Amino acid sequence: MTMGKIIFYEDRNFQGRSYETSSDCSDMSSYLSRCHSCKVESGCFMVYDRNNYMGNQYFVRRGEYSDYQRMGMSDCIKSCRMIPMHRGQFRMRIHEKENFGGQMHELMDDCDNMMDRYRMNECQSCNVMDGHWLMYEQPQYKGKMMYLRPGEYKSFRDMGMSGQRFMSMKRIMDSCY
């Protein structure tokens, strides 16, 4: 199985001390005093501007990211999660209300506009049965994003996503490996 590999740098433009990993890292401060750029050699990762996979999230695939601010980070990168390769079907149930209440729809493919497709203007909980997904606050996969791996998400508000709406969702395909 192909593993991802990412290298983090203290300063912009890949300068300063570096730290390389192929797995999750909940607290970069153990390795670097700050992190302002990164290179993804292989695979896909989510990077976060707070410890323990919290705060603003940004999806990175193979390539160079010379400045964390261009990625939408308000602070430097503080944690990262490796996204494992998934082959097979994708399935997720989205719910209008917390605790799997209200309207429910099952997705097996990308949805570029939840309101147009399902007449649903709110998604406050979901259950990811298969695959790894990105949810976006605006239609057409724009705005802030949230990474979801298989599991139950009873309340996005309880996950620190209070006031944030999700209007589109996309499967993370293995094209990043």
Backbone hydrogen bonds in HBPLUS format (Angstrom, degrees):
<---DONOR---> <-ACCEPTOR-->    atom                        ^
c    i                          cat <-CA-CA->   ^        H-A-AA   ^      H-
h    n   atom  resd res      DA  || num        DHA   H-A  angle D-A-AA Bond
n    s   type  num  typ     dist DA aas  dist angle  dist       angle   num
A0005-LYS N   A0042-SER O   2.85 MM  37  5.19 154.8  1.92 131.2 131.6     1
A0041-GLU N   A0005-LYS O   2.82 MM  36  5.35 141.3  1.97 146.0 157.8     2
A0042-SER N   A0005-LYS O   3.35 MM  37  5.19 158.8  2.40 135.6 136.6     3
A0006-ILE N   A0021-THR O   2.97 MM  15  5.63 164.9  2.00 164.9 169.9     4
A0021-THR N   A0006-ILE O   2.94 MM  15  5.63 159.6  1.98 161.2 168.0     5
A0007-ILE N   A0039-LYS O   2.84 MM  32  5.24 162.5  1.87 155.1 161.2     6
A0039-LYS N   A0007-ILE O   2.87 MM  32  5.24 152.6  1.95 147.1 156.3     7
A0008-PHE N   A0019-TYR O   2.74 MM  11  5.16 170.0  1.75 156.8 156.7     8
A0019-TYR N   A0008-PHE O   2.88 MM  11  5.16 146.3  2.00 141.1 149.0     9
A0009-TYR N   A0037-SER O   2.88 MM  28  5.30 159.9  1.92 155.8 151.1    10
A0036-HIS N   A0009-TYR O   2.99 MM  27  6.26 140.9  2.14 149.5 160.8    11
A0010-GLU N   A0017-ARG O   2.98 MM   7  5.60 152.6  2.05 161.0 166.7    12
A0011-ASP N   A0015-GLN O   3.02 MM   4  4.98 163.6  2.05 145.4 141.0    13
A0013-ASN N   A0066-SER O   2.82 MM  53  4.45 165.8  1.84 135.2 139.7    14
A0025-CYS N   A0080-CYS O   2.88 MM  55  5.28 166.8  1.90 151.1 150.1    15
A0080-CYS N   A0025-CYS O   2.89 MM  55  5.28 157.1  1.94 144.3 152.0    16
A0052-ASN N   A0026-SER O   2.82 MM  26  4.50 169.7  1.83 140.9 142.9    17
A0030-SER N   A0027-ASP O   3.41 MM   3  6.27 171.2  2.42 118.3 120.8    18
A0028-MET N   A0078-LYS O   2.84 MM  50  5.12 166.5  1.86 145.6 146.4    19
A0031-TYR N   A0028-MET O   2.74 MM   3  5.53 159.3  1.79 126.6 133.0    20
A0032-LEU N   A0028-MET O   2.90 MM   4  5.96 165.6  1.92 154.5 159.3    21
A0077-ILE N   A0035-CYS O   3.04 MM  42  5.29 147.0  2.15 151.9 151.0    22
A0068-TYR N   A0036-HIS O   2.90 MM  32  5.09 141.9  2.04 143.7 144.8    23
A0038-CYS N   A0065-TYR O   2.94 MM  27  5.27 158.5  1.99 142.5 149.4    24
A0065-TYR N   A0038-CYS O   2.83 MM  27  5.27 161.7  1.86 176.1 176.0    25
A0040-VAL N   A0063-GLY O   2.81 MM  23  5.26 167.1  1.83 164.3 166.7    26
A0063-GLY N   A0040-VAL O   3.03 MM  23  5.26 155.1  2.10 133.3 138.6    27
A0083-ILE N   A0044-CYS O   2.98 MM  39  5.51 171.9  1.98 148.2 146.2    28
A0045-PHE N   A0060-VAL O   2.88 MM  15  5.35 162.3  1.92 158.6 163.7    29
A0060-VAL N   A0045-PHE O   2.87 MM  15  5.35 173.7  1.88 160.9 161.8    30
A0046-MET N   A0081-ARG O   2.93 MM  35  5.23 156.3  1.99 148.1 155.9    31
A0081-ARG N   A0046-MET O   2.85 MM  35  5.23 155.4  1.91 151.1 157.8    32
A0047-VAL N   A0058-TYR O   2.88 MM  11  5.32 162.0  1.92 150.5 155.8    33
A0058-TYR N   A0047-VAL O   2.88 MM  11  5.32 142.1  2.03 150.4 159.5    34
A0048-TYR N   A0079-SER O   2.91 MM  31  5.26 158.9  1.96 157.3 154.2    35
A0078-LYS N   A0048-TYR O   2.80 MM  30  5.94 166.6  1.82 155.7 160.2    36
A0049-ASP N   A0056-ASN O   3.14 MM   7  5.61 143.3  2.28 145.8 154.7    37
A0070-ARG N   A0067-ASP O   3.10 MM   3  5.72 136.8  2.30 116.4 125.9    38
A0071-MET N   A0068-TYR O   3.05 MM   3  5.18 145.6  2.17 101.0 111.7    39
A0073-MET N   A0068-TYR O   3.43 MM   5  5.83 159.1  2.48 150.5 147.8    40
A0072-GLY N   A0069-GLN O   3.14 MM   3  5.36 165.1  2.16 108.3 112.5    41
A0091-ARG N   A0130-ASP O   3.05 MM  39  4.84 163.1  2.08 120.4 122.4    42
A0129-MET N   A0091-ARG O   2.91 MM  38  5.35 139.5  2.07 135.3 147.1    43
A0130-ASP N   A0091-ARG O   3.07 MM  39  4.84 170.0  2.08 135.3 136.4    44
A0092-MET N   A0107-LEU O   2.97 MM  15  5.23 150.0  2.06 146.4 151.9    45
A0107-LEU N   A0092-MET O   2.69 MM  15  5.23 170.4  1.70 162.8 165.7    46
A0093-ARG N   A0127-ASN O   2.88 MM  34  5.18 164.4  1.91 146.1 149.8    47
A0127-ASN N   A0093-ARG O   2.89 MM  34  5.18 152.1  1.97 145.1 153.8    48
A0094-ILE N   A0105-HIS O   2.86 MM  11  5.49 158.8  1.90 164.4 166.6    49
A0105-HIS N   A0094-ILE O   3.05 MM  11  5.49 153.6  2.12 149.2 157.3    50
A0095-HIS N   A0125-SER O   2.89 MM  30  5.26 156.2  1.94 162.9 154.8    51
A0124-GLN N   A0095-HIS O   3.00 MM  29  6.25 137.5  2.18 147.2 160.1    52
A0096-GLU N   A0103-GLN O   2.95 MM   7  5.21 154.9  2.02 151.6 155.9    53
A0097-LYS N   A0101-GLY O   2.99 MM   4  4.69 162.3  2.03 133.7 127.9    54
A0101-GLY N   A0098-GLU O   3.23 MM   3  5.83 140.4  2.40 114.6 122.6    55
A0099-ASN N   A0154-LYS O   2.74 MM  55  4.54 168.7  1.76 145.1 147.3    56
A0111-CYS N   A0169-MET O   2.82 MM  58  5.29 169.6  1.83 162.8 163.6    57
A0169-MET N   A0111-CYS O   2.93 MM  58  5.29 153.8  2.00 144.0 152.3    58
A0140-GLN N   A0112-ASP O   2.72 MM  28  4.72 168.4  1.73 146.7 150.1    59
A0117-ARG N   A0113-ASN O   3.02 MM   4  6.24 168.3  2.04 158.5 162.1    60
A0114-MET N   A0167-MET O   2.81 MM  53  5.22 173.2  1.81 154.3 155.6    61
A0118-TYR N   A0114-MET O   2.86 MM   4  5.61 161.6  1.89 143.4 149.8    62
A0119-ARG N   A0115-MET O   2.84 MM   4  4.42 135.0  2.04 122.9 129.3    63
A0156-PHE N   A0124-GLN O   3.14 MM  32  5.66 158.6  2.19 146.5 149.6    64
A0126-CYS N   A0153-TYR O   2.94 MM  27  5.23 155.1  2.00 139.9 148.1    65
A0153-TYR N   A0126-CYS O   2.81 MM  27  5.23 164.3  1.83 174.6 171.3    66
A0128-VAL N   A0151-GLY O   2.87 MM  23  5.23 157.4  1.92 163.9 158.4    67
A0151-GLY N   A0128-VAL O   2.94 MM  23  5.23 148.1  2.04 131.2 140.4    68
A0172-ILE N   A0132-HIS O   2.83 MM  40  5.54 161.2  1.86 157.5 151.4    69
A0133-TRP N   A0148-LEU O   2.91 MM  15  5.18 169.6  1.93 156.9 160.2    70
A0148-LEU N   A0133-TRP O   2.90 MM  15  5.18 167.5  1.92 152.2 152.3    71
A0134-LEU N   A0170-LYS O   2.82 MM  36  5.27 157.6  1.86 155.9 163.5    72
A0170-LYS N   A0134-LEU O   2.83 MM  36  5.27 159.1  1.87 153.6 160.8    73
A0135-MET N   A0146-MET O   2.87 MM  11  5.18 161.4  1.90 147.6 153.9    74
A0146-MET N   A0135-MET O   2.82 MM  11  5.18 139.3  1.99 144.1 154.9    75
A0136-TYR N   A0168-SER O   2.77 MM  32  5.23 171.3  1.78 159.3 159.4    76
A0167-MET N   A0136-TYR O   2.76 MM  31  6.06 143.6  1.89 150.0 161.0    77
A0168-SER N   A0136-TYR O   3.35 MM  32  5.23 155.6  2.41 139.7 138.8    78
A0137-GLU N   A0144-LYS O   2.95 MM   7  5.58 148.6  2.05 159.6 166.5    79
A0138-GLN N   A0142-LYS O   3.08 MM   4  5.14 143.2  2.23 161.6 150.9    80
A0159-MET N   A0156-PHE O   3.02 MM   3  4.98 139.0  2.19  95.4 107.9    81
A0161-MET N   A0156-PHE O   2.96 MM   5  5.28 151.3  2.05 150.8 147.2    82
A0160-GLY N   A0157-ARG O   3.02 MM   3  5.34 154.3  2.09 115.1 117.0    83
A0164-GLN N   A0161-MET O   3.08 MM   3  5.43 158.5  2.12 128.0 131.4    84
A0177-TYR N   A0174-ASP O   3.16 MM   3  5.73 163.4  2.19 118.7 119.9    85
